[in-house]
Amino acid sequence: MTRLKGKVALITGGASGIGLSTANLMAQEGAKVVIADFNAEGAREAAENIKNQGGEAVSVFLDAGDEVSIKEAVEFTVQQYGKLTTLFSNVGSTNLKKDLDIVNVDLDEWDRLMNINLKSVLLGSRFAIPHMINAGGGSIINTASMAGFAGDAVRVAYGASKAGVVNLTKYIATQYGKHNIRSNAVAPGLILTPAAKNNMPSEVLDIFEKYNALPYHGEPDDIGHTVVFLASDESKFITGQTIQVEGGHYIANPTAPDFEQFMKMAQQ
Ligand SMILES: NC(=O)c1ccc[n+]([C@@H]2O[C@H](COP(=O)([O-])OP(=O)(O)OC[C@H]3O[C@@H](n4cnc5c(N)ncnc54)[C@H](O)[C@@H]3O)[C@@H](O)[C@H]2O)c1
């Protein structure tokens, strides 16, 4: 379990869900991890857990909507462990009450989501890249979403911000590749984080599962393992890409079920 030996990783939103899973898996693979989160107590507990299992971790408060706070989290990482090789920009926010359709989306909420979901990715990279150059290179991984690849009835700001993450990932890869810095994203479909499990009615979860090609839901470790791969040197020739981890939810032509029905009727 040494695929990330020698790496120092800053993980934003690491107190819960996808970030927490990734922090645990990265530590198991030998990385030193800094867990940065709004939920300072949750981040502290997550770091304690890793240490109790023999890993290396510390926590730091982060407000991903605040430029100074992002800079401080990056500087804290370098002070703690002497370098920064790996950045997982994972914080993201959504709001089903205010992030509606084009006509009705609340514009303050649009700005808030762009700030937290997209600008935080820009700023994380802006502050981390000089340290990665000092370290001889690095790997940046950003959390996008399948909502960045398709239209939907609501969440126009969330979808647009995550589409922005997909392309920002390519810009980072283009501009800093020659410094041996890779930049990739992961785009989760629905992932059963504790929050998703607690907040989504079972009927809604059933709808999602029905449209997956695979007969089950995604779990935080499905994303965490992908991020570990992107953080490791196993992926050293992969950059600018977004890996879709979504159970085949978006792979089929949407007319496929109707067409199947039509073919059955035509054969009768
Ligand atoms: N769970 C899913 O189904 C799903 C699907 C697609 C994309 N995503 C994306 O995955 C990422 C992680 O989501 P998750 O499902 O693990 O969520 P989660 O709610 O389980 O965890 C998010 C963590 O981020 C922290 N956080 C939130 N806002 C913050 C802020 N402004 N500053 C610092 N920390 C903050 C929270 O305290 C929490 O610990 C997000 O970018 C989300 O958009 C999730």
The ligand as an SDF file (V2000), in Angstrom:
LIG
                    3D

 44 48  0  0  0  0  0  0  0  0999 V2000
  -22.6610   12.8880   -3.7810 N   0  0  0  0  0  0  0  0  0  0  0  0
  -22.9810   12.9880   -5.0440 C   0  0  0  0  0  0  0  0  0  0  0  0
  -23.9130   12.3240   -5.5260 O   0  0  0  0  0  0  0  0  0  0  0  0
  -22.2040   13.9020   -5.9610 C   0  0  0  0  0  0  0  0  0  0  0  0
  -22.4500   13.8150   -7.3380 C   0  0  0  0  0  0  0  0  0  0  0  0
  -21.7410   14.6530   -8.1930 C   0  0  0  0  0  0  0  0  0  0  0  0
  -20.8010   15.5300   -7.6880 C   0  0  0  0  0  0  0  0  0  0  0  0
  -20.5980   15.5930   -6.3450 N   0  0  0  0  0  0  0  0  0  0  0  0
  -19.5890   16.5380   -5.8740 C   0  0  0  0  0  0  0  0  0  0  0  0
  -18.7090   15.8890   -4.9860 O   0  0  0  0  0  0  0  0  0  0  0  0
  -18.1400   16.8340   -4.0880 C   0  0  0  0  0  0  0  0  0  0  0  0
  -18.2390   16.3140   -2.6610 C   0  0  0  0  0  0  0  0  0  0  0  0
  -19.6020   16.1050   -2.3810 O   0  0  0  0  0  0  0  0  0  0  0  0
  -20.1050   15.0370   -1.2890 P   0  0  0  0  0  0  0  0  0  0  0  0
  -21.3010   14.3850   -1.8960 O   0  0  0  0  0  0  0  0  0  0  0  0
  -18.9930   14.2010   -0.7890 O   0  0  0  0  0  0  0  0  0  0  0  0
  -20.6340   16.0560   -0.1910 O   0  0  0  0  0  0  0  0  0  0  0  0
  -20.6550   15.9890    1.4080 P   0  0  0  0  0  0  0  0  0  0  0  0
  -21.7310   16.9400    1.8190 O   0  0  0  0  0  0  0  0  0  0  0  0
  -20.7320   14.5820    1.9070 O   0  0  0  0  0  0  0  0  0  0  0  0
  -19.2300   16.5880    1.7930 O   0  0  0  0  0  0  0  0  0  0  0  0
  -18.8780   17.8810    1.4630 C   0  0  0  0  0  0  0  0  0  0  0  0
  -17.8620   18.3900    2.4760 C   0  0  0  0  0  0  0  0  0  0  0  0
  -17.4760   19.7140    2.0600 O   0  0  0  0  0  0  0  0  0  0  0  0
  -17.5580   20.5970    3.1700 C   0  0  0  0  0  0  0  0  0  0  0  0
  -17.8840   21.9210    2.6730 N   0  0  0  0  0  0  0  0  0  0  0  0
  -19.0270   22.3360    2.0970 C   0  0  0  0  0  0  0  0  0  0  0  0
  -18.9470   23.6400    1.7620 N   0  0  0  0  0  0  0  0  0  0  0  0
  -17.7130   24.0510    2.1410 C   0  0  0  0  0  0  0  0  0  0  0  0
  -17.0290   25.2840    2.0650 C   0  0  0  0  0  0  0  0  0  0  0  0
  -17.6010   26.3710    1.5320 N   0  0  0  0  0  0  0  0  0  0  0  0
  -15.7630   25.3600    2.5360 N   0  0  0  0  0  0  0  0  0  0  0  0
  -15.1670   24.2670    3.0710 C   0  0  0  0  0  0  0  0  0  0  0  0
  -15.7680   23.0660    3.1760 N   0  0  0  0  0  0  0  0  0  0  0  0
  -17.0240   22.9620    2.7140 C   0  0  0  0  0  0  0  0  0  0  0  0
  -18.6460   20.0260    4.0730 C   0  0  0  0  0  0  0  0  0  0  0  0
  -18.4820   20.4590    5.4170 O   0  0  0  0  0  0  0  0  0  0  0  0
  -18.4430   18.5180    3.8940 C   0  0  0  0  0  0  0  0  0  0  0  0
  -17.5150   18.0030    4.8140 O   0  0  0  0  0  0  0  0  0  0  0  0
  -18.8850   18.1580   -4.3450 C   0  0  0  0  0  0  0  0  0  0  0  0
  -18.0950   18.9660   -5.1960 O   0  0  0  0  0  0  0  0  0  0  0  0
  -20.1350   17.7060   -5.0790 C   0  0  0  0  0  0  0  0  0  0  0  0
  -20.6570   18.7220   -5.9160 O   0  0  0  0  0  0  0  0  0  0  0  0
  -21.2720   14.8000   -5.4760 C   0  0  0  0  0  0  0  0  0  0  0  0
  1  2  1  0
  2  3  2  0
  2  4  1  0
  4  5  1  0
  4 44  2  0
  5  6  2  0
  6  7  1  0
  7  8  2  0
  8  9  1  0
  8 44  1  0
  9 10  1  0
  9 42  1  0
 10 11  1  0
 11 12  1  0
 11 40  1  0
 12 13  1  0
 13 14  1  0
 14 15  2  0
 14 16  1  0
 14 17  1  0
 17 18  1  0
 18 19  2  0
 18 20  1  0
 18 21  1  0
 21 22  1  0
 22 23  1  0
 23 24  1  0
 23 38  1  0
 24 25  1  0
 25 26  1  0
 25 36  1  0
 26 27  1  0
 26 35  1  0
 27 28  2  0
 28 29  1  0
 29 30  1  0
 29 35  2  0
 30 31  1  0
 30 32  2  0
 32 33  1  0
 33 34  2  0
 34 35  1  0
 36 37  1  0
 36 38  1  0
 38 39  1  0
 40 41  1  0
 40 42  1  0
 42 43  1  0
M  CHG  2   8   1  16  -1
M  END
$$$$
